[in-house]
């Protein structure tokens, strides 16, 4: 009887911890900190200093951890917070949330310091994170019968599949699995940005400007989302070894780039120049199109795919995440939603880093060393600004006294 009664008390005590009340709190905080620390390691590597000897080597570790360490944590933090608003049902919190965070954190530590552990154990530990998050989200969506939001569950599961491919690639020595798994991971997160951006960017913009939200054009929405999904599905086939003409993938990427750019233009981003949290979202969405356009050009032999990937990853994904986290972390802690000092600078640095690391480097490959260094430094400064402002709010109770 004693042990049975103490369990609910322990769970209640953990739930009272502000950081354990909703998923955005621990995941936004830890993902931001992890991105800075991992890029410091990467910066040192480019200067000849080996600070880590991680599982898979530093090249694999950098690719993998920016996608499935940093990126996946932000995605899970956002989705497991948003699903509570969508369904009206309590999302994961307390001990289960801290357990999920602990699983993510254990994978980050052990991939950086493998300590002789077998590769299969590291793979199991790391790959389990996203399916568990998908299970949590899926149960809430199904219970509320909100089938529209069920689409995020297969995206999380496909992300887990891409993660598995990268692990199998390094254990089996198959470069194809590493490369194509990483590509699929980036494209899946970009698709999430298209899905979520299409919901929140026009809404936030109309709310701030006090103007009616642009009426969605059904055919344009279908083309923008459908073509982006088409890119993901074609890349999934490539991962499975299905022969895919580069011209076909490039064509679908061009359609996705154009459709999403037209979609963005209808959201009146030019009216948001006074509000960094808004223009940050609009410009980052534009970078999704820039990245897809450059990727199509790379498939046609213009330059390396890696350059296009960084336009998408830095300017499209990481910058949108910074803008979204800056907004969500205020709203969900009961604070007034406003641009805190330096956040606009941080967003500007992210876009500058994306330009340097991708289009500028494509035009001037002789300045590779400078562009690598500056893009890393700009990212670190931007996310340090976020951490300076948001660490205390994320660790503190809501200022309005509500739960969450």
C-alpha positions as CSV (number, residue, x, y, z in Angstrom):
1,X,0.0,0.0,0.0
2,X,2.8,2.4,0.9
3,X,4.5,2.0,-2.5
4,X,1.3,2.3,-4.4
5,X,0.3,5.6,-2.7
6,X,3.8,7.1,-3.1
7,X,3.9,6.7,-6.9
8,X,1.2,9.3,-7.6
9,X,2.8,11.7,-5.1
10,X,6.1,11.3,-6.9
11,X,4.5,11.9,-10.3
12,X,2.7,14.9,-8.9
13,X,5.9,16.3,-7.5
14,X,7.6,16.0,-10.9
15,X,4.7,17.6,-12.7
16,X,5.0,20.6,-10.4
17,X,8.5,21.2,-11.8
18,X,8.0,24.0,-14.3
19,X,10.4,22.4,-16.8
20,X,8.3,19.1,-16.8
21,X,5.0,20.7,-17.4
22,X,5.0,20.8,-21.2
23,X,7.4,19.4,-23.8
24,X,8.5,22.8,-25.3
25,X,10.3,23.7,-22.0
26,X,13.0,21.0,-21.8
27,X,13.3,20.4,-25.5
28,X,13.6,24.0,-26.7
29,X,16.2,24.7,-24.0
30,X,18.3,21.6,-24.4
31,X,18.1,21.6,-28.2
32,X,19.3,25.2,-28.3
33,X,22.2,24.6,-25.9
34,X,23.1,21.4,-27.7
35,X,23.3,23.1,-31.1
36,X,25.7,25.7,-29.7
37,X,27.9,23.1,-28.0
38,X,28.0,20.8,-31.0
39,X,28.9,23.6,-33.4
40,X,31.7,24.7,-31.1
41,X,33.1,21.1,-31.5
42,X,32.6,21.5,-35.3
43,X,34.3,24.9,-35.3
44,X,37.3,23.4,-33.4
45,X,37.4,20.5,-35.9
46,X,37.8,22.9,-38.8
47,X,40.7,24.5,-37.0
48,X,42.4,21.2,-36.5
49,X,41.4,20.6,-32.9
50,X,39.7,17.3,-32.2
51,X,37.5,17.8,-29.1
52,X,35.5,14.6,-29.5
53,X,35.9,11.1,-30.9
54,X,32.3,10.3,-31.3
55,X,30.5,7.3,-32.7
56,X,30.7,7.3,-36.5
57,X,33.5,9.9,-36.6
58,X,33.1,13.7,-36.5
59,X,31.7,14.0,-40.1
60,X,28.9,11.5,-39.4
61,X,28.3,12.9,-36.0
62,X,27.9,16.5,-37.2
63,X,25.4,15.5,-39.9
64,X,23.5,13.2,-37.7
65,X,23.3,15.3,-34.6
66,X,22.2,18.5,-36.3
67,X,19.3,16.6,-37.8
68,X,18.3,14.0,-35.3
69,X,19.8,15.6,-32.2
70,X,18.9,19.3,-32.5
71,X,16.2,19.2,-35.2
72,X,14.3,16.3,-33.9
73,X,14.2,17.7,-30.3
74,X,12.7,21.0,-31.5
75,X,10.2,19.2,-33.6
76,X,9.1,17.0,-30.8
77,X,9.0,19.9,-28.3
78,X,6.7,21.8,-30.6
79,X,4.4,19.0,-31.7
80,X,3.9,17.6,-28.2
81,X,3.0,21.1,-27.0
82,X,0.8,21.9,-29.9
83,X,-1.1,18.6,-29.7
84,X,-2.5,19.7,-26.3
85,X,-3.9,22.9,-27.9
86,X,-5.3,20.9,-30.9
87,X,-7.0,18.2,-28.9
88,X,-7.8,19.9,-25.7
89,X,-6.3,16.9,-23.8
90,X,-3.2,17.1,-21.5
91,X,0.0,16.2,-23.3
92,X,2.9,14.3,-21.8
93,X,4.3,15.9,-18.7
94,X,5.9,15.0,-15.4
95,X,7.9,11.7,-15.2
96,X,7.0,10.5,-18.7
97,X,8.1,13.7,-20.2
98,X,11.4,13.7,-18.2
99,X,11.9,10.1,-19.3
100,X,11.5,11.1,-22.9
101,X,14.0,13.9,-22.4
102,X,16.3,11.6,-20.6
103,X,16.3,9.1,-23.5
104,X,17.1,12.0,-26.0
105,X,19.9,13.2,-23.7
106,X,21.4,9.8,-23.1
107,X,21.6,9.3,-26.9
108,X,23.4,12.6,-27.3
109,X,25.9,11.8,-24.6
110,X,26.6,8.3,-25.6
111,X,27.0,9.1,-29.3
112,X,29.5,11.8,-28.3
113,X,31.3,9.5,-25.8
114,X,30.4,5.9,-26.9
115,X,32.7,4.4,-24.2
116,X,33.1,1.2,-26.2
117,X,29.3,0.4,-26.2
118,X,28.1,-1.8,-29.1
119,X,26.8,0.1,-32.1
120,X,23.5,-1.8,-32.0
121,X,22.8,-0.5,-28.5
122,X,23.6,3.1,-29.4
123,X,21.3,2.8,-32.5
124,X,18.5,1.3,-30.4
125,X,18.8,4.1,-27.8
126,X,18.8,6.9,-30.4
127,X,16.2,5.6,-32.8
128,X,13.6,4.9,-30.1
129,X,13.1,8.6,-29.3
130,X,11.0,9.5,-32.4
131,X,8.7,6.5,-32.4
132,X,7.9,7.1,-28.7
133,X,7.1,10.7,-29.4
134,X,4.9,9.6,-32.3
135,X,3.1,7.2,-30.0
136,X,2.3,9.9,-27.5
137,X,1.1,12.3,-30.2
138,X,-0.9,9.6,-32.0
139,X,-2.8,8.5,-28.9
140,X,-3.9,12.1,-28.2
141,X,-5.0,12.7,-31.8
142,X,-6.9,9.5,-32.1
143,X,-8.6,10.0,-28.7
144,X,-9.8,13.4,-29.9
145,X,-10.6,12.1,-33.4
146,X,-8.8,15.0,-35.0
147,X,-7.7,13.1,-38.0
148,X,-6.3,16.2,-39.7
149,X,-3.4,16.2,-37.3
150,X,-2.7,12.5,-37.6
151,X,-0.4,13.3,-40.5
152,X,2.4,14.3,-38.2
153,X,2.7,10.8,-36.8
154,X,3.9,9.2,-40.0
155,X,6.3,12.1,-40.5
156,X,7.8,11.3,-37.1
157,X,8.0,7.7,-38.0
158,X,9.7,8.4,-41.3
159,X,12.2,10.6,-39.5
160,X,13.0,7.6,-37.3
161,X,13.5,5.5,-40.4
162,X,15.9,8.1,-41.8
163,X,17.7,8.1,-38.5
164,X,17.9,4.3,-38.6
165,X,19.4,4.5,-42.2
166,X,22.2,6.8,-41.0
167,X,23.0,4.4,-38.2
168,X,23.0,1.3,-40.4
169,X,25.1,3.2,-42.9
170,X,27.8,3.8,-40.4
171,X,27.8,0.3,-38.9
172,X,27.7,-1.4,-42.3
173,X,30.0,1.1,-44.1
174,X,27.4,2.0,-46.6
175,X,27.8,5.7,-47.6
176,X,24.6,5.6,-49.6
177,X,22.5,5.0,-46.5
178,X,24.3,7.7,-44.6
179,X,23.9,10.3,-47.4
180,X,20.4,9.5,-48.4
181,X,19.1,9.0,-44.9
182,X,20.5,12.4,-44.0
183,X,18.9,14.0,-47.0
184,X,15.6,12.4,-46.2
185,X,15.8,13.7,-42.6
186,X,16.3,17.3,-43.8
187,X,13.5,17.1,-46.3
188,X,11.1,15.7,-43.8
189,X,11.8,18.5,-41.4
190,X,11.4,21.0,-44.2
191,X,8.0,19.4,-45.0
192,X,7.0,20.0,-41.4
193,X,8.0,23.6,-41.8
194,X,5.8,23.8,-44.9
195,X,2.8,22.2,-43.0
196,X,3.2,24.1,-39.8
197,X,4.3,27.3,-41.5
198,X,1.2,27.2,-43.7
199,X,-0.9,27.2,-40.5
200,X,0.8,29.7,-38.3
201,X,2.5,32.3,-40.5
202,X,-0.6,33.7,-42.1
203,X,-2.5,33.5,-38.8
204,X,0.2,35.3,-36.8
205,X,0.7,37.9,-39.5
206,X,-3.0,38.7,-39.7
207,X,-3.3,38.8,-35.9
208,X,-0.4,41.2,-35.5
209,X,-1.4,43.5,-38.4
210,X,-5.1,43.4,-37.6
211,X,-5.9,42.4,-41.2
212,X,-8.0,39.5,-42.5
213,X,-6.0,36.4,-43.1
214,X,-5.4,35.7,-46.8
215,X,-8.0,33.3,-48.1
216,X,-6.4,30.0,-48.9
217,X,-6.5,29.0,-52.6
218,X,-7.3,25.3,-52.6
219,X,-5.3,24.4,-55.7
220,X,-2.2,26.4,-54.5
221,X,-2.3,24.8,-51.0
222,X,-2.6,21.3,-52.6
223,X,0.2,22.0,-55.0
224,X,2.6,23.5,-52.4
225,X,2.0,20.7,-49.8
226,X,1.6,17.9,-52.4
227,X,4.8,18.8,-54.3
228,X,6.8,19.0,-51.1
229,X,5.4,15.6,-50.1
230,X,6.4,14.4,-53.6
231,X,10.0,15.4,-53.0
232,X,10.0,13.5,-49.7
233,X,8.5,10.4,-51.3
234,X,10.9,10.4,-54.2
235,X,13.8,10.7,-51.7
236,X,12.4,7.8,-49.7
237,X,12.5,5.7,-52.9
238,X,16.1,6.8,-53.4
239,X,16.9,5.7,-49.9
240,X,15.5,2.2,-50.7
241,X,17.7,2.0,-53.8
242,X,15.0,2.6,-56.4
243,X,16.7,4.1,-59.5
244,X,15.4,7.7,-59.8
245,X,16.2,10.0,-62.7
246,X,17.8,13.2,-61.3
247,X,15.7,15.2,-63.7
248,X,12.5,13.9,-62.1
249,X,13.5,14.8,-58.6
250,X,14.8,18.2,-59.8
251,X,11.5,18.9,-61.5
252,X,9.4,18.1,-58.5
253,X,11.7,20.3,-56.3
254,X,11.3,23.2,-58.8
255,X,7.5,22.9,-58.6
256,X,7.7,22.7,-54.8
257,X,10.0,25.8,-54.7
258,X,7.7,27.8,-57.0
259,X,4.4,26.8,-55.3
260,X,5.7,27.6,-51.8
261,X,7.1,30.9,-52.9
262,X,3.7,31.9,-54.5
263,X,2.0,30.7,-51.3
264,X,4.3,32.8,-49.2
265,X,3.7,35.9,-51.3
266,X,0.0,35.9,-50.5
267,X,0.7,36.2,-46.7
268,X,1.8,39.9,-47.0
269,X,5.2,39.5,-45.5
270,X,6.2,42.9,-46.8
271,X,4.0,44.4,-44.1
272,X,6.0,42.8,-41.2
273,X,9.3,44.6,-41.5
274,X,8.7,46.2,-38.1
275,X,8.3,42.9,-36.3
276,X,11.3,40.5,-36.3
277,X,9.3,37.5,-35.0
278,X,7.1,37.8,-38.1
279,X,9.7,38.7,-40.8
280,X,11.8,35.9,-39.4
281,X,9.1,33.5,-40.2
282,X,8.4,34.9,-43.6
283,X,12.1,34.9,-44.7
284,X,12.7,31.4,-43.3
285,X,9.8,30.1,-45.3
286,X,11.3,31.8,-48.4
287,X,14.6,29.9,-47.7
288,X,12.7,26.6,-48.0
289,X,12.1,27.6,-51.6
290,X,15.6,28.8,-52.0
291,X,17.0,25.5,-50.7
292,X,14.7,23.4,-52.9
293,X,15.6,25.5,-56.0
294,X,19.3,25.2,-55.3
295,X,18.9,21.4,-54.7
296,X,17.3,21.1,-58.1
297,X,20.2,23.0,-59.6
298,X,22.7,20.8,-57.8
299,X,21.0,17.7,-59.2
300,X,21.6,19.2,-62.6
301,X,25.3,19.6,-61.8
302,X,25.5,23.3,-61.0
303,X,27.2,22.6,-57.6
304,X,27.3,20.2,-54.7
305,X,24.0,19.2,-53.1
306,X,25.6,19.9,-49.7
307,X,25.3,23.7,-50.5
308,X,21.6,23.5,-51.2
309,X,21.1,21.4,-48.1
310,X,22.6,24.1,-45.9
311,X,20.4,26.8,-47.4
312,X,17.4,24.6,-46.4
313,X,18.8,23.6,-43.0
314,X,20.1,26.9,-41.8
315,X,18.0,29.5,-43.5
316,X,14.8,27.5,-43.7
317,X,14.7,25.1,-40.8
318,X,16.9,26.5,-38.0
319,X,15.9,30.1,-38.6
320,X,12.2,29.2,-38.5
321,X,12.8,27.1,-35.4
322,X,14.4,30.1,-33.7
323,X,11.5,32.4,-34.6
324,X,8.9,29.9,-33.6
325,X,10.6,29.0,-30.3
326,X,11.0,32.7,-29.5
327,X,7.2,33.1,-29.9
328,X,6.0,29.9,-28.4
329,X,8.2,30.2,-25.3
330,X,6.6,33.6,-24.5
331,X,3.0,32.6,-25.2
332,X,3.1,29.3,-23.4
333,X,4.7,30.8,-20.3
334,X,2.0,33.5,-20.0
335,X,4.2,36.3,-21.2
336,X,3.4,39.1,-23.7
337,X,4.5,38.0,-27.2
338,X,7.0,40.6,-28.3
339,X,10.5,40.6,-29.9
340,X,13.0,40.6,-27.1
341,X,16.2,42.6,-27.5
342,X,18.7,40.9,-29.9
343,X,16.3,38.3,-31.3
344,X,16.0,40.3,-34.5
345,X,19.8,40.4,-34.7
346,X,19.9,36.7,-34.1
347,X,17.5,36.0,-36.9
348,X,19.5,38.3,-39.2
349,X,22.7,36.4,-38.3
350,X,21.0,33.1,-39.1
351,X,20.0,34.4,-42.6
352,X,23.4,35.8,-43.1
353,X,25.0,32.5,-42.2
354,X,22.7,30.7,-44.6
355,X,23.6,33.0,-47.4
356,X,27.3,32.7,-46.7
357,X,27.2,28.9,-46.3
358,X,25.1,28.3,-49.5
359,X,24.6,30.8,-52.3
360,X,27.7,32.9,-51.6
361,X,29.9,29.7,-51.2
362,X,28.4,28.4,-54.5
363,X,29.5,31.5,-56.3
364,X,32.9,31.9,-54.5
365,X,34.2,28.5,-53.5
366,X,37.6,30.0,-52.8
367,X,36.4,31.5,-49.5
368,X,35.2,28.2,-48.1
369,X,37.1,28.6,-44.8
370,X,35.7,32.0,-44.1
371,X,32.1,31.0,-44.9
372,X,32.3,27.9,-42.7
373,X,33.7,29.9,-39.8
374,X,31.3,32.8,-40.0
375,X,28.2,30.7,-40.5
376,X,29.1,28.6,-37.4
377,X,29.8,31.8,-35.3
378,X,26.6,33.4,-36.5
379,X,24.5,30.4,-35.5
380,X,26.2,30.2,-32.1
381,X,25.6,33.9,-31.4
382,X,21.9,33.7,-32.5
383,X,21.1,30.7,-30.3
384,X,23.1,32.1,-27.4
385,X,20.9,35.2,-27.6
386,X,17.9,32.9,-27.4
387,X,19.3,31.1,-24.4
388,X,20.1,34.3,-22.5
389,X,16.5,35.5,-22.8
390,X,14.6,32.2,-22.5
391,X,16.5,29.9,-20.1
392,X,14.9,31.5,-17.0
393,X,11.3,31.6,-18.5
394,X,11.6,28.0,-19.7
395,X,12.6,26.9,-16.2
396,X,10.1,29.0,-14.4
397,X,6.3,28.7,-13.8
398,X,3.9,30.6,-15.9
399,X,3.7,34.3,-14.8
400,X,-0.1,34.1,-15.0
401,X,-0.3,31.2,-12.6
402,X,-1.8,28.8,-15.1
403,X,-0.5,25.3,-15.7
404,X,1.8,24.6,-18.6
